[in-house]
Amino acid sequence: MTNNPAWRKSSYSGVQEGDCVEVADLTPLVAVRDSKDPHGPRLTLNTAAWHTLSRRIKNGDHDLT
């Protein structure tokens, strides 16, 4: 995995909000982490799995509360 990937946070996340998921493009993979714990564990998915997961989250298929 890249040592210093460029992590992005959704534009829907407010500047003051601390409960965010960040993603990094590590083509052909996508890394996901909790913004409150940037040195903590990361979830690494292939791009197809990431697109499926993000689509299902947007559709409300997962309870993320």
PDBQT receptor file of N, H, CA, C and O in Angstrom, charges set to zero:
ATOM      1  N   MET A   1       0.848  -1.172   0.000  1.00  0.00    +0.000 N 
ATOM      2  CA  MET A   1       0.000   0.000   0.000  1.00  0.00    +0.000 C 
ATOM      3  C   MET A   1       0.893   1.233   0.000  1.00  0.00    +0.000 C 
ATOM      4  O   MET A   1       1.971   1.238   0.594  1.00  0.00    +0.000 OA
ATOM      5  N   THR A   2       0.432   2.266  -0.668  1.00  0.00    +0.000 N 
ATOM      6  H   THR A   2      -0.444   2.262  -1.151  1.00  0.00    +0.000 HD
ATOM      7  CA  THR A   2       1.176   3.513  -0.743  1.00  0.00    +0.000 C 
ATOM      8  C   THR A   2       1.405   4.082   0.652  1.00  0.00    +0.000 C 
ATOM      9  O   THR A   2       0.500   4.081   1.487  1.00  0.00    +0.000 OA
ATOM     10  N   ASN A   3       2.622   4.570   0.899  1.00  0.00    +0.000 N 
ATOM     11  H   ASN A   3       3.356   4.571   0.221  1.00  0.00    +0.000 HD
ATOM     12  CA  ASN A   3       2.943   5.110   2.218  1.00  0.00    +0.000 C 
ATOM     13  C   ASN A   3       2.167   6.376   2.551  1.00  0.00    +0.000 C 
ATOM     14  O   ASN A   3       1.738   6.552   3.692  1.00  0.00    +0.000 OA
ATOM     15  N   ASN A   4       1.983   7.252   1.588  1.00  0.00    +0.000 N 
ATOM     16  H   ASN A   4       2.331   7.109   0.662  1.00  0.00    +0.000 HD
ATOM     17  CA  ASN A   4       1.293   8.522   1.829  1.00  0.00    +0.000 C 
ATOM     18  C   ASN A   4       0.183   8.741   0.804  1.00  0.00    +0.000 C 
ATOM     19  O   ASN A   4       0.291   9.621  -0.050  1.00  0.00    +0.000 OA
ATOM     20  N   PRO A   5      -0.875   7.951   0.884  1.00  0.00    +0.000 N 
ATOM     21  CA  PRO A   5      -1.952   8.139  -0.090  1.00  0.00    +0.000 C 
ATOM     22  C   PRO A   5      -2.680   9.459   0.149  1.00  0.00    +0.000 C 
ATOM     23  O   PRO A   5      -2.663   9.996   1.257  1.00  0.00    +0.000 OA
ATOM     24  N   ALA A   6      -3.317   9.973  -0.895  1.00  0.00    +0.000 N 
ATOM     25  H   ALA A   6      -3.331   9.537  -1.795  1.00  0.00    +0.000 HD
ATOM     26  CA  ALA A   6      -4.121  11.194  -0.784  1.00  0.00    +0.000 C 
ATOM     27  C   ALA A   6      -5.515  10.802  -0.310  1.00  0.00    +0.000 C 
ATOM     28  O   ALA A   6      -6.310  10.262  -1.079  1.00  0.00    +0.000 OA
ATOM     29  N   TRP A   7      -5.804  11.073   0.948  1.00  0.00    +0.000 N 
ATOM     30  H   TRP A   7      -5.158  11.512   1.572  1.00  0.00    +0.000 HD
ATOM     31  CA  TRP A   7      -7.099  10.731   1.541  1.00  0.00    +0.000 C 
ATOM     32  C   TRP A   7      -8.098  11.835   1.255  1.00  0.00    +0.000 C 
ATOM     33  O   TRP A   7      -7.770  13.019   1.329  1.00  0.00    +0.000 OA
ATOM     34  N   ARG A   8      -9.346  11.432   0.921  1.00  0.00    +0.000 N 
ATOM     35  H   ARG A   8      -9.613  10.470   0.860  1.00  0.00    +0.000 HD
ATOM     36  CA  ARG A   8     -10.416  12.386   0.636  1.00  0.00    +0.000 C 
ATOM     37  C   ARG A   8     -11.590  12.128   1.567  1.00  0.00    +0.000 C 
ATOM     38  O   ARG A   8     -11.845  10.999   1.985  1.00  0.00    +0.000 OA
ATOM     39  N   LYS A   9     -12.289  13.201   1.874  1.00  0.00    +0.000 N 
ATOM     40  H   LYS A   9     -12.082  14.118   1.534  1.00  0.00    +0.000 HD
ATOM     41  CA  LYS A   9     -13.487  13.125   2.704  1.00  0.00    +0.000 C 
ATOM     42  C   LYS A   9     -14.636  13.689   1.874  1.00  0.00    +0.000 C 
ATOM     43  O   LYS A   9     -14.430  14.601   1.073  1.00  0.00    +0.000 OA
ATOM     44  N   SER A  10     -15.819  13.167   2.056  1.00  0.00    +0.000 N 
ATOM     45  H   SER A  10     -15.986  12.426   2.707  1.00  0.00    +0.000 HD
ATOM     46  CA  SER A  10     -16.987  13.625   1.318  1.00  0.00    +0.000 C 
ATOM     47  C   SER A  10     -17.228  15.112   1.530  1.00  0.00    +0.000 C 
ATOM     48  O   SER A  10     -17.035  15.634   2.629  1.00  0.00    +0.000 OA
ATOM     49  N   SER A  11     -17.646  15.782   0.476  1.00  0.00    +0.000 N 
ATOM     50  H   SER A  11     -17.802  15.359  -0.416  1.00  0.00    +0.000 HD
ATOM     51  CA  SER A  11     -18.001  17.202   0.596  1.00  0.00    +0.000 C 
ATOM     52  C   SER A  11     -19.262  17.376   1.435  1.00  0.00    +0.000 C 
ATOM     53  O   SER A  11     -19.559  18.487   1.875  1.00  0.00    +0.000 OA
ATOM     54  N   TYR A  12     -20.010  16.295   1.662  1.00  0.00    +0.000 N 
ATOM     55  H   TYR A  12     -19.769  15.393   1.304  1.00  0.00    +0.000 HD
ATOM     56  CA  TYR A  12     -21.191  16.342   2.523  1.00  0.00    +0.000 C 
ATOM     57  C   TYR A  12     -20.806  16.391   3.999  1.00  0.00    +0.000 C 
ATOM     58  O   TYR A  12     -21.639  16.717   4.844  1.00  0.00    +0.000 OA
ATOM     59  N   SER A  13     -19.560  16.073   4.315  1.00  0.00    +0.000 N 
ATOM     60  H   SER A  13     -18.883  15.808   3.628  1.00  0.00    +0.000 HD
ATOM     61  CA  SER A  13     -19.089  16.130   5.698  1.00  0.00    +0.000 C 
ATOM     62  C   SER A  13     -18.749  17.571   6.041  1.00  0.00    +0.000 C 
ATOM     63  O   SER A  13     -17.987  18.219   5.324  1.00  0.00    +0.000 OA
ATOM     64  N   GLY A  14     -19.302  18.068   7.117  1.00  0.00    +0.000 N 
ATOM     65  H   GLY A  14     -19.921  17.542   7.700  1.00  0.00    +0.000 HD
ATOM     66  CA  GLY A  14     -18.996  19.429   7.539  1.00  0.00    +0.000 C 
ATOM     67  C   GLY A  14     -17.583  19.514   8.084  1.00  0.00    +0.000 C 
ATOM     68  O   GLY A  14     -17.012  18.512   8.517  1.00  0.00    +0.000 OA
ATOM     69  N   VAL A  15     -17.030  20.698   8.063  1.00  0.00    +0.000 N 
ATOM     70  H   VAL A  15     -17.494  21.511   7.712  1.00  0.00    +0.000 HD
ATOM     71  CA  VAL A  15     -15.670  20.913   8.563  1.00  0.00    +0.000 C 
ATOM     72  C   VAL A  15     -15.573  20.542  10.038  1.00  0.00    +0.000 C 
ATOM     73  O   VAL A  15     -14.556  20.001  10.471  1.00  0.00    +0.000 OA
ATOM     74  N   GLN A  16     -16.610  20.823  10.811  1.00  0.00    +0.000 N 
ATOM     75  H   GLN A  16     -17.436  21.262  10.460  1.00  0.00    +0.000 HD
ATOM     76  CA  GLN A  16     -16.593  20.564  12.247  1.00  0.00    +0.000 C 
ATOM     77  C   GLN A  16     -16.920  19.113  12.597  1.00  0.00    +0.000 C 
ATOM     78  O   GLN A  16     -16.677  18.684  13.725  1.00  0.00    +0.000 OA
ATOM     79  N   GLU A  17     -17.456  18.369  11.665  1.00  0.00    +0.000 N 
ATOM     80  H   GLU A  17     -17.653  18.718  10.749  1.00  0.00    +0.000 HD
ATOM     81  CA  GLU A  17     -17.873  16.995  11.945  1.00  0.00    +0.000 C 
ATOM     82  C   GLU A  17     -16.660  16.083  12.046  1.00  0.00    +0.000 C 
ATOM     83  O   GLU A  17     -15.746  16.165  11.225  1.00  0.00    +0.000 OA
ATOM     84  N   GLY A  18     -16.651  15.218  13.048  1.00  0.00    +0.000 N 
ATOM     85  H   GLY A  18     -17.393  15.152  13.715  1.00  0.00    +0.000 HD
ATOM     86  CA  GLY A  18     -15.538  14.303  13.224  1.00  0.00    +0.000 C 
ATOM     87  C   GLY A  18     -15.854  12.880  12.823  1.00  0.00    +0.000 C 
ATOM     88  O   GLY A  18     -14.956  12.041  12.761  1.00  0.00    +0.000 OA
ATOM     89  N   ASP A  19     -17.134  12.591  12.547  1.00  0.00    +0.000 N 
ATOM     90  H   ASP A  19     -17.863  13.273  12.598  1.00  0.00    +0.000 HD
ATOM     91  CA  ASP A  19     -17.531  11.229  12.203  1.00  0.00    +0.000 C 
ATOM     92  C   ASP A  19     -17.554  11.067  10.693  1.00  0.00    +0.000 C 
ATOM     93  O   ASP A  19     -18.615  11.118  10.072  1.00  0.00    +0.000 OA
ATOM     94  N   CYS A  20     -16.388  10.873  10.109  1.00  0.00    +0.000 N 
ATOM     95  H   CYS A  20     -15.526  10.832  10.614  1.00  0.00    +0.000 HD
ATOM     96  CA  CYS A  20     -16.290  10.799   8.657  1.00  0.00    +0.000 C 
ATOM     97  C   CYS A  20     -15.494   9.575   8.230  1.00  0.00    +0.000 C 
ATOM     98  O   CYS A  20     -14.634   9.067   8.950  1.00  0.00    +0.000 OA
ATOM     99  N   VAL A  21     -15.814   9.139   7.051  1.00  0.00    +0.000 N 
ATOM    100  H   VAL A  21     -16.512   9.551   6.466  1.00  0.00    +0.000 HD
ATOM    101  CA  VAL A  21     -15.043   8.084   6.408  1.00  0.00    +0.000 C 
ATOM    102  C   VAL A  21     -14.203   8.765   5.340  1.00  0.00    +0.000 C 
ATOM    103  O   VAL A  21     -14.691   9.628   4.610  1.00  0.00    +0.000 OA
ATOM    104  N   GLU A  22     -12.947   8.376   5.254  1.00  0.00    +0.000 N 
ATOM    105  H   GLU A  22     -12.550   7.675   5.847  1.00  0.00    +0.000 HD
ATOM    106  CA  GLU A  22     -12.061   8.911   4.228  1.00  0.00    +0.000 C 
ATOM    107  C   GLU A  22     -11.678   7.778   3.288  1.00  0.00    +0.000 C 
ATOM    108  O   GLU A  22     -11.565   6.624   3.701  1.00  0.00    +0.000 OA
ATOM    109  N   VAL A  23     -11.479   8.121   2.019  1.00  0.00    +0.000 N 
ATOM    110  H   VAL A  23     -11.570   9.059   1.684  1.00  0.00    +0.000 HD
ATOM    111  CA  VAL A  23     -11.082   7.130   1.026  1.00  0.00    +0.000 C 
ATOM    112  C   VAL A  23      -9.832   7.606   0.301  1.00  0.00    +0.000 C 
ATOM    113  O   VAL A  23      -9.584   8.804   0.169  1.00  0.00    +0.000 OA
ATOM    114  N   ALA A  24      -9.058   6.643  -0.162  1.00  0.00    +0.000 N 
ATOM    115  H   ALA A  24      -9.260   5.670  -0.055  1.00  0.00    +0.000 HD
ATOM    116  CA  ALA A  24      -7.861   6.941  -0.943  1.00  0.00    +0.000 C 
ATOM    117  C   ALA A  24      -7.834   6.024  -2.156  1.00  0.00    +0.000 C 
ATOM    118  O   ALA A  24      -8.071   4.822  -2.041  1.00  0.00    +0.000 OA
ATOM    119  N   ASP A  25      -7.546   6.593  -3.313  1.00  0.00    +0.000 N 
ATOM    120  H   ASP A  25      -7.353   7.570  -3.406  1.00  0.00    +0.000 HD
ATOM    121  CA  ASP A  25      -7.441   5.829  -4.554  1.00  0.00    +0.000 C 
ATOM    122  C   ASP A  25      -6.044   5.226  -4.632  1.00  0.00    +0.000 C 
ATOM    123  O   ASP A  25      -5.047   5.939  -4.747  1.00  0.00    +0.000 OA
ATOM    124  N   LEU A  26      -5.994   3.906  -4.567  1.00  0.00    +0.000 N 
ATOM    125  H   LEU A  26      -6.804   3.327  -4.474  1.00  0.00    +0.000 HD
ATOM    126  CA  LEU A  26      -4.721   3.180  -4.660  1.00  0.00    +0.000 C 
ATOM    127  C   LEU A  26      -4.788   2.241  -5.858  1.00  0.00    +0.000 C 
ATOM    128  O   LEU A  26      -4.417   1.072  -5.755  1.00  0.00    +0.000 OA
ATOM    129  N   THR A  27      -5.252   2.744  -6.975  1.00  0.00    +0.000 N 
ATOM    130  H   THR A  27      -5.553   3.694  -7.058  1.00  0.00    +0.000 HD
ATOM    131  CA  THR A  27      -5.519   1.946  -8.164  1.00  0.00    +0.000 C 
ATOM    132  C   THR A  27      -4.575   0.758  -8.245  1.00  0.00    +0.000 C 
ATOM    133  O   THR A  27      -3.357   0.934  -8.252  1.00  0.00    +0.000 OA
ATOM    134  N   PRO A  28      -5.122  -0.451  -8.307  1.00  0.00    +0.000 N 
ATOM    135  CA  PRO A  28      -6.505  -0.851  -8.565  1.00  0.00    +0.000 C 
ATOM    136  C   PRO A  28      -7.333  -1.050  -7.292  1.00  0.00    +0.000 C 
ATOM    137  O   PRO A  28      -8.386  -1.685  -7.342  1.00  0.00    +0.000 OA
ATOM    138  N   LEU A  29      -6.885  -0.528  -6.178  1.00  0.00    +0.000 N 
ATOM    139  H   LEU A  29      -6.029  -0.012  -6.138  1.00  0.00    +0.000 HD
ATOM    140  CA  LEU A  29      -7.602  -0.694  -4.915  1.00  0.00    +0.000 C 
ATOM    141  C   LEU A  29      -8.110   0.645  -4.399  1.00  0.00    +0.000 C 
ATOM    142  O   LEU A  29      -7.683   1.707  -4.852  1.00  0.00    +0.000 OA
ATOM    143  N   VAL A  30      -9.028   0.573  -3.443  1.00  0.00    +0.000 N 
ATOM    144  H   VAL A  30      -9.375  -0.289  -3.074  1.00  0.00    +0.000 HD
ATOM    145  CA  VAL A  30      -9.523   1.752  -2.735  1.00  0.00    +0.000 C 
ATOM    146  C   VAL A  30      -9.375   1.457  -1.250  1.00  0.00    +0.000 C 
ATOM    147  O   VAL A  30      -9.821   0.412  -0.777  1.00  0.00    +0.000 OA
ATOM    148  N   ALA A  31      -8.752   2.370  -0.514  1.00  0.00    +0.000 N 
ATOM    149  H   ALA A  31      -8.390   3.219  -0.898  1.00  0.00    +0.000 HD
ATOM    150  CA  ALA A  31      -8.594   2.209   0.932  1.00  0.00    +0.000 C 
ATOM    151  C   ALA A  31      -9.620   3.095   1.633  1.00  0.00    +0.000 C 
ATOM    152  O   ALA A  31      -9.917   4.199   1.177  1.00  0.00    +0.000 OA
ATOM    153  N   VAL A  32     -10.156   2.599   2.744  1.00  0.00    +0.000 N 
ATOM    154  H   VAL A  32      -9.915   1.702   3.115  1.00  0.00    +0.000 HD
ATOM    155  CA  VAL A  32     -11.167   3.318   3.518  1.00  0.00    +0.000 C 
ATOM    156  C   VAL A  32     -10.707   3.347   4.971  1.00  0.00    +0.000 C 
ATOM    157  O   VAL A  32     -10.233   2.337   5.491  1.00  0.00    +0.000 OA
ATOM    158  N   ARG A  33     -10.843   4.501   5.630  1.00  0.00    +0.000 N 
ATOM    159  H   ARG A  33     -11.228   5.321   5.207  1.00  0.00    +0.000 HD
ATOM    160  CA  ARG A  33     -10.462   4.603   7.039  1.00  0.00    +0.000 C 
ATOM    161  C   ARG A  33     -11.403   5.554   7.771  1.00  0.00    +0.000 C 
ATOM    162  O   ARG A  33     -12.160   6.301   7.151  1.00  0.00    +0.000 OA
ATOM    163  N   ASP A  34     -11.341   5.514   9.082  1.00  0.00    +0.000 N 
ATOM    164  H   ASP A  34     -10.726   4.907   9.585  1.00  0.00    +0.000 HD
ATOM    165  CA  ASP A  34     -12.114   6.400   9.952  1.00  0.00    +0.000 C 
ATOM    166  C   ASP A  34     -11.297   7.672  10.163  1.00  0.00    +0.000 C 
ATOM    167  O   ASP A  34     -10.138   7.602  10.572  1.00  0.00    +0.000 OA
ATOM    168  N   SER A  35     -11.886   8.823   9.891  1.00  0.00    +0.000 N 
ATOM    169  H   SER A  35     -12.828   8.880   9.559  1.00  0.00    +0.000 HD
ATOM    170  CA  SER A  35     -11.144  10.080  10.019  1.00  0.00    +0.000 C 
ATOM    171  C   SER A  35     -10.720  10.374  11.456  1.00  0.00    +0.000 C 
ATOM    172  O   SER A  35      -9.767  11.120  11.678  1.00  0.00    +0.000 OA
ATOM    173  N   LYS A  36     -11.421   9.795  12.434  1.00  0.00    +0.000 N 
ATOM    174  H   LYS A  36     -12.196   9.188  12.254  1.00  0.00    +0.000 HD
ATOM    175  CA  LYS A  36     -11.051  10.026  13.840  1.00  0.00    +0.000 C 
ATOM    176  C   LYS A  36      -9.814   9.229  14.241  1.00  0.00    +0.000 C 
ATOM    177  O   LYS A  36      -9.191   9.522  15.261  1.00  0.00    +0.000 OA
ATOM    178  N   ASP A  37      -9.455   8.217  13.441  1.00  0.00    +0.000 N 
ATOM    179  H   ASP A  37      -9.962   7.978  12.613  1.00  0.00    +0.000 HD
ATOM    180  CA  ASP A  37      -8.318   7.355  13.765  1.00  0.00    +0.000 C 
ATOM    181  C   ASP A  37      -7.485   7.126  12.502  1.00  0.00    +0.000 C 
ATOM    182  O   ASP A  37      -7.439   6.009  11.989  1.00  0.00    +0.000 OA
ATOM    183  N   PRO A  38      -6.822   8.181  11.995  1.00  0.00    +0.000 N 
ATOM    184  CA  PRO A  38      -6.116   8.071  10.724  1.00  0.00    +0.000 C 
ATOM    185  C   PRO A  38      -4.973   7.062  10.713  1.00  0.00    +0.000 C 
ATOM    186  O   PRO A  38      -4.542   6.635   9.641  1.00  0.00    +0.000 OA
ATOM    187  N   HIS A  39      -4.481   6.678  11.871  1.00  0.00    +0.000 N 
ATOM    188  H   HIS A  39      -4.831   7.025  12.742  1.00  0.00    +0.000 HD
ATOM    189  CA  HIS A  39      -3.403   5.690  11.920  1.00  0.00    +0.000 C 
ATOM    190  C   HIS A  39      -3.930   4.310  12.286  1.00  0.00    +0.000 C 
ATOM    191  O   HIS A  39      -3.158   3.368  12.463  1.00  0.00    +0.000 OA
ATOM    192  N   GLY A  40      -5.246   4.198  12.397  1.00  0.00    +0.000 N 
ATOM    193  H   GLY A  40      -5.873   4.963  12.253  1.00  0.00    +0.000 HD
ATOM    194  CA  GLY A  40      -5.884   2.932  12.746  1.00  0.00    +0.000 C 
ATOM    195  C   GLY A  40      -6.016   2.023  11.537  1.00  0.00    +0.000 C 
ATOM    196  O   GLY A  40      -5.407   2.265  10.494  1.00  0.00    +0.000 OA
ATOM    197  N   PRO A  41      -6.813   0.981  11.683  1.00  0.00    +0.000 N 
ATOM    198  CA  PRO A  41      -6.968   0.008  10.599  1.00  0.00    +0.000 C 
ATOM    199  C   PRO A  41      -7.637   0.629   9.375  1.00  0.00    +0.000 C 
ATOM    200  O   PRO A  41      -8.407   1.585   9.470  1.00  0.00    +0.000 OA
ATOM    201  N   ARG A  42      -7.311   0.049   8.232  1.00  0.00    +0.000 N 
ATOM    202  H   ARG A  42      -6.686  -0.728   8.155  1.00  0.00    +0.000 HD
ATOM    203  CA  ARG A  42      -7.881   0.481   6.957  1.00  0.00    +0.000 C 
ATOM    204  C   ARG A  42      -8.548  -0.712   6.297  1.00  0.00    +0.000 C 
ATOM    205  O   ARG A  42      -8.079  -1.845   6.405  1.00  0.00    +0.000 OA
ATOM    206  N   LEU A  43      -9.622  -0.445   5.627  1.00  0.00    +0.000 N 
ATOM    207  H   LEU A  43     -10.003   0.475   5.539  1.00  0.00    +0.000 HD
ATOM    208  CA  LEU A  43     -10.298  -1.447   4.828  1.00  0.00    +0.000 C 
ATOM    209  C   LEU A  43      -9.841  -1.230   3.396  1.00  0.00    +0.000 C 
ATOM    210  O   LEU A  43      -9.911  -0.112   2.885  1.00  0.00    +0.000 OA
ATOM    211  N   THR A  44      -9.376  -2.283   2.745  1.00  0.00    +0.000 N 
ATOM    212  H   THR A  44      -9.319  -3.191   3.159  1.00  0.00    +0.000 HD
ATOM    213  CA  THR A  44      -8.920  -2.171   1.367  1.00  0.00    +0.000 C 
ATOM    214  C   THR A  44      -9.813  -3.026   0.483  1.00  0.00    +0.000 C 
ATOM    215  O   THR A  44      -9.991  -4.219   0.730  1.00  0.00    +0.000 OA
ATOM    216  N   LEU A  45     -10.370  -2.408  -0.542  1.00  0.00    +0.000 N 
ATOM    217  H   LEU A  45     -10.225  -1.439  -0.742  1.00  0.00    +0.000 HD
ATOM    218  CA  LEU A  45     -11.295  -3.075  -1.455  1.00  0.00    +0.000 C 
ATOM    219  C   LEU A  45     -10.820  -2.905  -2.890  1.00  0.00    +0.000 C 
ATOM    220  O   LEU A  45     -10.163  -1.918  -3.223  1.00  0.00    +0.000 OA
ATOM    221  N   ASN A  46     -11.161  -3.889  -3.752  1.00  0.00    +0.000 N 
ATOM    222  H   ASN A  46     -11.694  -4.690  -3.481  1.00  0.00    +0.000 HD
ATOM    223  CA  ASN A  46     -10.909  -3.643  -5.167  1.00  0.00    +0.000 C 
ATOM    224  C   ASN A  46     -11.962  -2.645  -5.647  1.00  0.00    +0.000 C 
ATOM    225  O   ASN A  46     -12.969  -2.439  -4.970  1.00  0.00    +0.000 OA
ATOM    226  N   THR A  47     -11.743  -2.036  -6.789  1.00  0.00    +0.000 N 
ATOM    227  H   THR A  47     -10.924  -2.204  -7.339  1.00  0.00    +0.000 HD
ATOM    228  CA  THR A  47     -12.634  -0.960  -7.220  1.00  0.00    +0.000 C 
ATOM    229  C   THR A  47     -14.065  -1.437  -7.439  1.00  0.00    +0.000 C 
ATOM    230  O   THR A  47     -15.004  -0.691  -7.161  1.00  0.00    +0.000 OA
ATOM    231  N   ALA A  48     -14.254  -2.657  -7.928  1.00  0.00    +0.000 N 
ATOM    232  H   ALA A  48     -13.491  -3.263  -8.154  1.00  0.00    +0.000 HD
ATOM    233  CA  ALA A  48     -15.615  -3.173  -8.129  1.00  0.00    +0.000 C 
ATOM    234  C   ALA A  48     -16.342  -3.296  -6.794  1.00  0.00    +0.000 C 
ATOM    235  O   ALA A  48     -17.511  -2.922  -6.691  1.00  0.00    +0.000 OA
ATOM    236  N   ALA A  49     -15.666  -3.814  -5.775  1.00  0.00    +0.000 N 
ATOM    237  H   ALA A  49     -14.717  -4.118  -5.859  1.00  0.00    +0.000 HD
ATOM    238  CA  ALA A  49     -16.279  -3.950  -4.449  1.00  0.00    +0.000 C 
ATOM    239  C   ALA A  49     -16.585  -2.576  -3.859  1.00  0.00    +0.000 C 
ATOM    240  O   ALA A  49     -17.629  -2.398  -3.231  1.00  0.00    +0.000 OA
ATOM    241  N   TRP A  50     -15.693  -1.601  -4.047  1.00  0.00    +0.000 N 
ATOM    242  H   TRP A  50     -14.844  -1.745  -4.557  1.00  0.00    +0.000 HD
ATOM    243  CA  TRP A  50     -15.931  -0.248  -3.540  1.00  0.00    +0.000 C 
ATOM    244  C   TRP A  50     -17.162   0.371  -4.203  1.00  0.00    +0.000 C 
ATOM    245  O   TRP A  50     -18.002   0.964  -3.526  1.00  0.00    +0.000 OA
ATOM    246  N   HIS A  51     -17.269   0.234  -5.522  1.00  0.00    +0.000 N 
ATOM    247  H   HIS A  51     -16.587  -0.248  -6.072  1.00  0.00    +0.000 HD
ATOM    248  CA  HIS A  51     -18.423   0.800  -6.223  1.00  0.00    +0.000 C 
ATOM    249  C   HIS A  51     -19.723   0.139  -5.759  1.00  0.00    +0.000 C 
ATOM    250  O   HIS A  51     -20.738   0.814  -5.588  1.00  0.00    +0.000 OA
ATOM    251  N   THR A  52     -19.692  -1.167  -5.558  1.00  0.00    +0.000 N 
ATOM    252  H   THR A  52     -18.868  -1.716  -5.697  1.00  0.00    +0.000 HD
ATOM    253  CA  THR A  52     -20.879  -1.871  -5.064  1.00  0.00    +0.000 C 
ATOM    254  C   THR A  52     -21.243  -1.390  -3.669  1.00  0.00    +0.000 C 
ATOM    255  O   THR A  52     -22.406  -1.089  -3.402  1.00  0.00    +0.000 OA
ATOM    256  N   LEU A  53     -20.258  -1.312  -2.773  1.00  0.00    +0.000 N 
ATOM    257  H   LEU A  53     -19.313  -1.556  -2.990  1.00  0.00    +0.000 HD
ATOM    258  CA  LEU A  53     -20.513  -0.867  -1.405  1.00  0.00    +0.000 C 
ATOM    259  C   LEU A  53     -21.048   0.561  -1.378  1.00  0.00    +0.000 C 
ATOM    260  O   LEU A  53     -22.046   0.830  -0.709  1.00  0.00    +0.000 OA
ATOM    261  N   SER A  54     -20.408   1.471  -2.088  1.00  0.00    +0.000 N 
ATOM    262  H   SER A  54     -19.598   1.252  -2.632  1.00  0.00    +0.000 HD
ATOM    263  CA  SER A  54     -20.849   2.866  -2.059  1.00  0.00    +0.000 C 
ATOM    264  C   SER A  54     -22.243   3.019  -2.669  1.00  0.00    +0.000 C 
ATOM    265  O   SER A  54     -23.042   3.820  -2.183  1.00  0.00    +0.000 OA
ATOM    266  N   ARG A  55     -22.544   2.266  -3.719  1.00  0.00    +0.000 N 
ATOM    267  H   ARG A  55     -21.896   1.614  -4.114  1.00  0.00    +0.000 HD
ATOM    268  CA  ARG A  55     -23.884   2.317  -4.311  1.00  0.00    +0.000 C 
ATOM    269  C   ARG A  55     -24.934   1.814  -3.322  1.00  0.00    +0.000 C 
ATOM    270  O   ARG A  55     -26.003   2.409  -3.187  1.00  0.00    +0.000 OA
ATOM    271  N   ARG A  56     -24.623   0.713  -2.630  1.00  0.00    +0.000 N 
ATOM    272  H   ARG A  56     -23.755   0.229  -2.740  1.00  0.00    +0.000 HD
ATOM    273  CA  ARG A  56     -25.576   0.156  -1.671  1.00  0.00    +0.000 C 
ATOM    274  C   ARG A  56     -25.774   1.094  -0.478  1.00  0.00    +0.000 C 
ATOM    275  O   ARG A  56     -26.883   1.191   0.049  1.00  0.00    +0.000 OA
ATOM    276  N   ILE A  57     -24.730   1.773  -0.054  1.00  0.00    +0.000 N 
ATOM    277  H   ILE A  57     -23.830   1.694  -0.482  1.00  0.00    +0.000 HD
ATOM    278  CA  ILE A  57     -24.869   2.754   1.035  1.00  0.00    +0.000 C 
ATOM    279  C   ILE A  57     -25.766   3.904   0.580  1.00  0.00    +0.000 C 
ATOM    280  O   ILE A  57     -26.663   4.319   1.314  1.00  0.00    +0.000 OA
ATOM    281  N   LYS A  58     -25.528   4.416  -0.622  1.00  0.00    +0.000 N 
ATOM    282  H   LYS A  58     -24.799   4.079  -1.218  1.00  0.00    +0.000 HD
ATOM    283  CA  LYS A  58     -26.353   5.515  -1.148  1.00  0.00    +0.000 C 
ATOM    284  C   LYS A  58     -27.814   5.103  -1.282  1.00  0.00    +0.000 C 
ATOM    285  O   LYS A  58     -28.713   5.925  -1.103  1.00  0.00    +0.000 OA
ATOM    286  N   ASN A  59     -28.052   3.826  -1.599  1.00  0.00    +0.000 N 
ATOM    287  H   ASN A  59     -27.321   3.159  -1.745  1.00  0.00    +0.000 HD
ATOM    288  CA  ASN A  59     -29.421   3.317  -1.745  1.00  0.00    +0.000 C 
ATOM    289  C   ASN A  59     -30.082   3.026  -0.406  1.00  0.00    +0.000 C 
ATOM    290  O   ASN A  59     -31.267   2.696  -0.362  1.00  0.00    +0.000 OA
ATOM    291  N   GLY A  60     -29.326   3.145   0.696  1.00  0.00    +0.000 N 
ATOM    292  H   GLY A  60     -28.363   3.413   0.660  1.00  0.00    +0.000 HD
ATOM    293  CA  GLY A  60     -29.883   2.881   2.019  1.00  0.00    +0.000 C 
ATOM    294  C   GLY A  60     -29.961   1.408   2.370  1.00  0.00    +0.000 C 
ATOM    295  O   GLY A  60     -30.724   1.021   3.255  1.00  0.00    +0.000 OA
ATOM    296  N   ASP A  61     -29.178   0.578   1.686  1.00  0.00    +0.000 N 
ATOM    297  H   ASP A  61     -28.558   0.892   0.967  1.00  0.00    +0.000 HD
ATOM    298  CA  ASP A  61     -29.187  -0.865   1.939  1.00  0.00    +0.000 C 
ATOM    299  C   ASP A  61     -28.481  -1.248   3.231  1.00  0.00    +0.000 C 
ATOM    300  O   ASP A  61     -28.637  -2.378   3.694  1.00  0.00    +0.000 OA
ATOM    301  N   HIS A  62     -27.709  -0.345   3.827  1.00  0.00    +0.000 N 
ATOM    302  H   HIS A  62     -27.583   0.573   3.451  1.00  0.00    +0.000 HD
ATOM    303  CA  HIS A  62     -26.965  -0.628   5.053  1.00  0.00    +0.000 C 
ATOM    304  C   HIS A  62     -27.351   0.385   6.133  1.00  0.00    +0.000 C 
ATOM    305  O   HIS A  62     -27.432   1.584   5.865  1.00  0.00    +0.000 OA
ATOM    306  N   ASP A  63     -27.585  -0.095   7.332  1.00  0.00    +0.000 N 
ATOM    307  H   ASP A  63     -27.519  -1.069   7.549  1.00  0.00    +0.000 HD
ATOM    308  CA  ASP A  63     -27.874   0.786   8.464  1.00  0.00    +0.000 C 
ATOM    309  C   ASP A  63     -26.543   1.210   9.071  1.00  0.00    +0.000 C 
ATOM    310  O   ASP A  63     -25.869   0.403   9.711  1.00  0.00    +0.000 OA
ATOM    311  N   LEU A  64     -26.165   2.445   8.878  1.00  0.00    +0.000 N 
ATOM    312  H   LEU A  64     -26.712   3.100   8.357  1.00  0.00    +0.000 HD
ATOM    313  CA  LEU A  64     -24.855   2.927   9.319  1.00  0.00    +0.000 C 
ATOM    314  C   LEU A  64     -24.937   3.787  10.568  1.00  0.00    +0.000 C 
ATOM    315  O   LEU A  64     -24.029   4.573  10.837  1.00  0.00    +0.000 OA
ATOM    316  N   THR A  65     -26.006   3.649  11.329  1.00  0.00    +0.000 N 
ATOM    317  H   THR A  65     -26.743   3.010  11.110  1.00  0.00    +0.000 HD
ATOM    318  CA  THR A  65     -26.140   4.447  12.544  1.00  0.00    +0.000 C 
ATOM    319  C   THR A  65     -25.544   3.735  13.728  1.00  0.00    +0.000 C 
ATOM    320  O   THR A  65     -25.567   4.261  14.841  1.00  0.00    +0.000 OA
TER     321      THR A  65
